[in-house]
Amino acid sequence: MVIKMRRIYFDNKYGYESLAQSIVLQAVKDYIRSYRAVLKNPRNDEAAAMMKECEDFIESRWFRMLCDLDPEELLYRLDREIEAPYYRRT
């Protein structure tokens, strides 16, 4: 059996931008998920560690290379968004 492969060419500029956006988006999703888990159970060490890891990434130099968002502003807005429903229930 012979399999013929075709070459697929991608424009690297958009590929790298898409990859960078995906990395940042995944960090934000992980931060949100872990923060909510910590709010539900403050003794959840695994979630607290993931939250800290995401914070460290968002405040890192690599994050600033991947996007032009302000890390402090992003964390502030995420915290407000995550905490709002929690405090409305209590």
N, C-alpha and C positions, 0 to 999 in steps of 0.2 A: 504494500500500500504506500503510495507516494502522496505526501501532503505538500501542497504548494503554498508558500507563505507570501503574502503581499506586504510590502513595506508601507507603513503608515507614518506620515510625516506630521509632526505637531509644531505649532508655533510655540517655541519655548517661553517666550515672554508671558503669554497667557497661562501656560502650564505652571510656571513658577508662582505667578500671582494667585492662581487657584489653590495651589498647595499651601502657600502662606496663609491665605484666608481660611482654609480648612484647619490648619494647625491652631490658629487663634480661636476659631469658632469652637473647636473641641475643648480647648482650655477653658473657655467661658462655660460651656455645658458642664464640664466636670466640676468647675467651681460652684455653679448653681446647685448641682445635685449633692455635692458634699456639704455645702453650707446648710441646705435644707435638712440633711441627715443629722448634722450637728445640732441644729435647732430642735429637732425632735428628740434627740438623745445626746446630751452633752458629753456623755462618757464614751461615745463612739470614737475610739482612737484612730481607727482606719480612715474614717471620713475626715477627721481633723487633720490627719497627715496629708490626705489628698488635697484638702483645702489649702493648707500651707504650701504644698508643692505648686499648686496653681497660682497662688499669690506670688510666690517667688518667681515663677515664669513670667507672669504679667508685669512684674516690676523689673524684669531683666533687660539687659541690653539686646538680647536676641529678639525679644518681643518688639522692641522699638525698630529693629531692622525689618521685621515682617510687616508691620503696619504703622500707620501714623496716628494711632489713638493715644490719648493721654492715659497712662496706666492708673494714676490716682483717681482721675475722673471716672474711668471705667469701673474700678472697684467700688467707688462711692455710689455710683448709680446702681450697680448690681446689688450691693448691700441693701440699699433702700427698697429696691424692687422685691428682693427675697424676704426682707424682714416685715414689710407692710402687711401682708396677709397673716403672718404669725402674730403680730401685735394686735390686729383687729379681733382675732379670736380670743385673746387672753383678756 
